[in-house]
Amino acid sequence: IDARPWDFQAEECALRESIEKFNSRRYDMNKNGDFAPVDNCLQSVLGQRVELPEDFHYSYEMWLEREVFSQPIQWEGLLQNP
């Protein structure tokens, strides 16, 4: 059967519009709107300076013990699919 180009024209237009919306949200420098580009490069994110409170170094070990080491790990929950 011969394919008729006009049969798929509406779908192609909708797909092109969706791609253009995505590209403009993701790559345009205009930060107007609900979506702004996100820096998800591991090196640049980890290389950023973070301002910490002056007493951070004094309470860091207590925070680690309270929030990290004393919390039980639910290994079964981690292995299950969401």
C-alpha positions as CSV (number, residue, x, y, z in Angstrom):
1,I,0.0,0.0,0.0
2,D,1.3,3.4,-0.9
3,A,1.9,5.7,2.0
4,R,0.2,9.0,1.8
5,P,2.2,11.8,3.4
6,W,-0.9,13.7,4.6
7,D,-2.0,10.7,6.7
8,F,0.8,11.4,9.2
9,Q,1.0,15.2,8.9
10,A,-1.0,15.9,12.1
11,E,1.1,13.5,14.1
12,E,4.4,14.9,12.7
13,C,3.3,18.5,13.6
14,A,2.4,17.5,17.1
15,L,5.7,15.7,17.5
16,R,7.6,18.6,16.1
17,E,5.8,21.0,18.5
18,S,6.6,18.8,21.5
19,I,10.2,18.6,20.6
20,E,10.5,22.4,20.1
21,K,8.8,23.0,23.5
22,F,11.3,20.6,25.1
23,N,14.3,22.2,23.4
24,S,13.2,25.7,24.3
25,R,12.6,24.8,27.9
26,R,15.9,22.9,28.2
27,Y,18.3,24.9,26.2
28,D,17.0,28.5,25.8
29,M,18.7,31.1,28.0
30,N,15.3,32.7,28.8
31,K,14.4,31.6,32.3
32,N,10.9,32.8,32.0
33,G,8.3,30.3,32.8
34,D,7.9,27.2,35.0
35,F,10.9,25.3,33.7
36,A,14.5,26.5,34.0
37,P,17.6,24.6,32.9
38,V,19.2,22.5,35.6
39,D,22.9,21.9,36.2
40,N,23.1,18.2,36.5
41,C,26.9,17.8,35.8
42,L,28.4,16.0,38.8
43,Q,31.7,17.9,38.6
44,S,30.2,21.4,38.5
45,V,27.7,20.6,41.3
46,L,30.3,19.0,43.6
47,G,32.7,21.9,42.8
48,Q,30.4,24.6,44.1
49,R,31.2,26.3,47.3
50,V,28.5,25.9,50.0
51,E,28.2,28.4,52.8
52,L,28.1,26.5,56.2
53,P,27.3,28.0,59.6
54,E,30.3,28.8,61.8
55,D,29.4,26.1,64.3
56,F,29.2,23.4,61.6
57,H,32.6,21.9,62.3
58,Y,31.8,21.6,66.0
59,S,28.4,19.8,65.6
60,Y,29.2,17.8,62.5
61,E,30.2,14.6,64.3
62,M,27.0,14.7,66.5
63,W,24.9,15.2,63.3
64,L,26.6,12.3,61.6
65,E,25.9,10.0,64.6
66,R,22.3,11.2,65.0
67,E,21.2,11.3,61.3
68,V,23.4,8.7,59.6
69,F,25.0,6.1,61.9
70,S,22.1,5.6,64.3
71,Q,19.4,5.2,61.6
72,P,18.7,1.6,60.6
73,I,18.9,0.8,56.9
74,Q,15.9,-0.9,55.3
75,W,17.8,-3.1,52.9
76,E,14.7,-4.9,51.6
77,G,13.0,-1.6,50.8
78,L,16.1,-0.4,48.8
79,L,16.1,-3.6,46.7
80,Q,12.4,-3.4,45.8
81,N,11.3,-1.7,42.6
82,P,9.3,1.5,43.1
